[in-house]
């Protein structure tokens, strides 16, 4: 049987443990953040996002996935967030935006210099699958949409003249010119600003606040320019 002194000690210990501040549940977690595969600059966007997480003192695992799979995994909470050059309308349901963006890309239409700018029902314009900004531009021009799996396939179709134009971020076009020199001299028109956004699952508001502070500090320094400068100078091994 418990003595009164032992019982008092047990109760006192329990009360101390109860009122001790507990460590945040997220402290030991490594957040899984998805970025869209095949859209150009994916590795660089992931690199900048990883830098922001590290600056915020947070662990992160970056994974590349097709857009539709990201949406499905986000709804099932199988990823903690998504980073990509996308509009707010593209953010999956149940996710919150980190207020400070991680840069901007220029959504641009390209077409051969010896033909008119593609528009109207006879024009076929190629886009990478899941790029809603590009889909919207094709619709606005009342042209035919042709979706492909990645940039390499898209630019190959342009070289083969199977499409009258294509929509990609300007930095993606410049990056791939070394692989597709036939596209040099193409005409272009800016069509959309593409902010690079980081979205997290609802419930991670405190994490979003920490990342927002880190993002603001990161984007005011030289780090992003260094990352994109290297992207323009070198083709990744897989496209050689």
Number of C-alpha atoms within 10 A of each C-alpha: 5 8 8 9 8 11 12 12 12 12 10 12 11 11 11 10 10 10 8 8 8 8 8 8 7 12 10 10 11 12 18 16 24 27 24 26 18 20 24 22 22 16 20 15 23 22 15 21 26 18 19 24 21 14 17 18 13 19 15 18 14 19 16 16 16 17 21 13 12 22 20 13 17 23 15 9 13 13 21 20 26 29 25 26 28 20 15 12 9 15 21 20 12 13 20 19 20 21 16 20 19 23 16 14 18 18 22 21 27 24 23 20 13 9 11 11 17 22 18 14 13 11 19 20 29 29 28 23 20 17 19 15 21 26 20 12 19 26 15 11 14 16 17 19 20 17 18 17 15 16 23 17 15 24 26 16 17 21 14 9 12 14 21 21 26 27 28 24 23 18 18 19 23 15 21 21 15 16 14 16 10 15 21 13 12 15 16 17 14 13 15 15 16 17 19 19 23 28 25 25 20 15 11 15 15 10 16 22 15 17 24 22 16 19 25 15 13 18 17 9 10 9 13 18 12 10 16 16 13 12 20 17 11 11 15 11 6 5 8 7
